[in-house]
Amino acid sequence: MVHVRFEGHSYDMAEGQLGVTAGMNDTAIKERVAQHFDIGRDRLTSYIVDRSPSGNLIIRPEAVYG
């Protein structure tokens, strides 16, 4: 499962829906997400790709505290 937090909305998608595979690096994953949302990949440059122990991915904006 891939969970994407983008522009204040949350989306849950299957890996196959995005064309994401287990061995992909962060850049490739963000490129697939950008293609899915039909946006420039530069809009996801500061996003974080979190990999959970269960195998799920979370793509989210970088958290800024303070």
Beta strands, then each sheet from edge to edge (+ up, - down):
strand 1: 2-6
strand 2: 9-13
strand 3: 48-51
strand 4: 57-60
sheet 1: 2+ 1- 4- 3+
end
